[in-house]
C-alpha cells in the first residue's frame, strides 16, 4: 500500500502490525511451554492441577492475540481506504 500511495503510511499502522506479530510469537511460545510441561508431567506422573495454569496463560495470550488481530485488521482497512483513489 505504501508503494501504491508513493508515501509512507501512518506510524500507528506499522505499530499495530508489529504488535500483532509480537503477540503471535507470544502465543507460539506459550503453546510450546504447555506442550513441554504436559509431556514432562506425564512422564513424572505429577498431578494435573498445573495443567490449569498452563491453559490459563495460553488462554490469556490467545485473548491478547484476538484483540491485536482486530486492531491489525482495522488499521489495514484504514490503510486501504487511504490508498484507494478518491
CORMOBEL-V683100 format. One record per residue. D_FIRST is the distance of its C-alpha to the first C-alpha in whole Angstrom. Layout:
{{D_FIRST} {D_FIRST}}
This chain:
{{0} {4} {5} {5} {6} {8} {9} {9} {8} {11} {14} {14} {11} {12} {16} {15} {14} {16} {19} {18} {19} {22} {23} {23} {25} {27} {28} {28} {31} {33} {33} {34} {37} {38} {39} {41} {43} {43} {45} {47} {48} {49} {51} {53} {54} {52} {52} {49} {49} {46} {44} {43} {42} {39} {38} {38} {36} {33} {33} {32} {29} {28} {28} {26} {24} {24} {23} {20} {19} {19} {17} {14} {14} {15} {12} {9} {11} {11} {7} {7} {10} {9} {6} {9} {12} {15}}
